[in-house]
Amino acid sequence: MYAFISKFVLSALLIAFTSWLAGRKPALAGFILALPLTSLIAIAFVQTEWRDPQKSVEFTKSIFVSVPLSLVFFIPFLFSKQIKISFWGLYGLGLVLLVMSYGIHRYIFSGND
């Protein structure tokens, strides 16, 4: 239970810090959040908790494929001037694109389960 609480606190601190920093220096906060910090932390947690190198490698491969797929969330924001919908509309459209990219991710890894 101590390990779970530690993971929770560390993750929450990282999210809270970048959220706070975004109000002061949005470009820096975006850069920090784009770094694979959460991936580095999570990969170490998986290996420490499960002690299964194969599981950790599979997890890392999934992250590698997921990173470019997850970027589709930002596409509506890049074209916000052209599509002219509200922030929440852009956000919702980004979520729809994320669901679609998850389908691609599942397809890629369907033979690995």
Phi and psi in degrees as a GROMACS rama.xvg file:
@    title "Ramachandran Plot"
@    xaxis  label "Phi"
@    yaxis  label "Psi"
@TYPE xy
-61.0571  -40.4  TYR-2
-63.9571  -41.9213  ALA-3
-62.8869  -45.4252  PHE-4
-63.5306  -40.4999  ILE-5
-61.3692  -44.6606  SER-6
-62.238  -43.7246  LYS-7
-60.9628  -47.7583  PHE-8
-64.9176  -44.8622  VAL-9
-62.2147  -44.6569  LEU-10
-63.7903  -45.3708  SER-11
-62.0955  -39.8461  ALA-12
-64.3852  -40.8612  LEU-13
-63.6384  -44.9175  LEU-14
-66.4254  -45.1266  ILE-15
-62.5113  -41.1284  ALA-16
-63.8922  -47.678  PHE-17
-67.3766  -33.502  THR-18
-64.8153  -44.1649  SER-19
-63.4004  -45.9417  TRP-20
-64.7592  -31.3707  LEU-21
-60.5619  -29.4964  ALA-22
-72.7169  -23.114  GLY-23
-103.898  -44.5077  ARG-24
-139.661  80.9189  LYS-25
-59.0579  -37.4275  PRO-26
-65.4369  -43.2524  ALA-27
-65.6021  -42.6099  LEU-28
-62.0784  -42.1634  ALA-29
-62.8151  -40.7316  GLY-30
-64.6259  -45.284  PHE-31
-61.5999  -44.236  ILE-32
-66.8959  -30.0463  LEU-33
-74.2203  -20.077  ALA-34
-62.7447  152.249  LEU-35
-78.8891  36.4411  PRO-36
-59.8072  -46.9572  LEU-37
-65.9615  -36.3562  THR-38
-65.6022  -44.7013  SER-39
-58.4694  -45.0013  LEU-40
-65.6212  -47.6592  ILE-41
-64.3519  -41.0026  ALA-42
-61.1716  -43.9211  ILE-43
-63.0997  -42.0694  ALA-44
-61.2472  -43.1226  PHE-45
-62.2596  -46.9733  VAL-46
-65.5572  -41.0586  GLN-47
-65.148  -41.6394  THR-48
-75.8363  -44.6188  GLU-49
-99.0122  -19.2643  TRP-50
48.6059  42.1103  ARG-51
-127.065  97.2093  ASP-52
-56.8498  -36.9416  PRO-53
-64.0103  -41.5512  GLN-54
-63.9987  -41.1459  LYS-55
-65.4997  -39.9817  SER-56
-66.1734  -43.3914  VAL-57
-62.3577  -40.8796  GLU-58
-60.3416  -44.678  PHE-59
-66.7658  -39.3463  THR-60
-62.2053  -40.7366  LYS-61
-61.9584  -41.1883  SER-62
-62.0379  -44.3626  ILE-63
-58.1437  -42.9476  PHE-64
-72.5623  -36.5306  VAL-65
-70.4526  -32.9046  SER-66
-57.5736  -55.4866  VAL-67
-65.9242  -34.0944  PRO-68
-64.2584  -37.1444  LEU-69
-71.6683  -18.0108  SER-70
-66.2292  -16.0264  LEU-71
-60.9613  -23.753  VAL-72
-54.9404  -34.312  PHE-73
-84.0119  -11.9388  PHE-74
-56.0278  -47.2789  ILE-75
-59.0281  -34.7091  PRO-76
-68.5507  -34.0299  PHE-77
-65.65  -30.4635  LEU-78
-107.492  25.3519  PHE-79
-60.6176  -36.0012  SER-80
-68.683  -33.7292  LYS-81
-79.0742  -38.6717  GLN-82
-91.675  -15.2905  ILE-83
45.9619  59.7222  LYS-84
-123.67  167.279  ILE-85
-66.4218  167.093  SER-86
-54.9863  -46.4692  PHE-87
-68.6012  -29.2034  TRP-88
-65.5059  -43.6418  GLY-89
-61.6733  -42.9016  LEU-90
-62.1422  -46.7398  TYR-91
-62.2697  -42.3596  GLY-92
-63.0044  -39.6079  LEU-93
-60.9656  -40.5147  GLY-94
-64.9783  -39.5007  LEU-95
-60.2284  -44.5224  VAL-96
-63.4407  -36.2329  LEU-97
-63.1222  -42.0893  LEU-98
-61.4618  -41.567  VAL-99
-64.24  -40.4117  MET-100
-68.6619  -29.5028  SER-101
-64.5915  -36.1297  TYR-102
-59.951  -40.7368  GLY-103
-64.4084  -43.3434  ILE-104
-59.1408  -45.6648  HIS-105
-60.9349  -41.0248  ARG-106
-61.9525  -45.5801  TYR-107
-60.0555  -41.5366  ILE-108
-98.762  9.7986  PHE-109
-62.5257  -29.6034  SER-110
-85.0294  -3.61815  GLY-111
-101.603  -1.17483  ASN-112
